[in-house]
């Protein structure tokens, strides 16, 4: 993770209460301590709206699927984290290949991974 991402701060909304801005490291620690769950939101400066905290890693780089759609890639594969930490929704998608126009964005709807979705989408076949 680059130095910029280590120091960037994000505002979380947990149960309708805004928290003081936190770094990704602080957010990870808060999740480990049970201070929030997958229903928490973060303020996306890029999109100018509240987004699910599971999508926070897309804040800087955007949705990788959208950037692939403008290329010659026709199929993509979703890869999980390779650990038992993936939520049931992400575990179900792990290793599946999709035509690019039918692939779900990440995090997928219903993702409950904490502190954020760790699945990635890569070009396939």
ZIPE-V906220 format. One record per run of one state. SS is the DSSP state (a for helix, b for strand, c for the rest). FROM is the first residue (numbers start at 1). TO is the last residue. If there is no record, write none. Layout:
# ZIPE-V906220
SS:FROM:TO
SS:FROM:TO
This chain:
# ZIPE-V906220
c:1:2
a:3:7
c:8:9
b:10:10
c:11:11
b:12:14
c:15:16
b:17:18
c:19:21
b:22:22
c:23:23
a:24:32
c:33:40
b:41:44
c:45:48
b:49:52
a:53:55
c:56:57
a:58:61
c:62:63
a:64:69
c:70:74
b:75:79
c:80:87
a:88:93
c:94:96
b:97:99
a:100:102
c:103:119
b:120:123
c:124:125
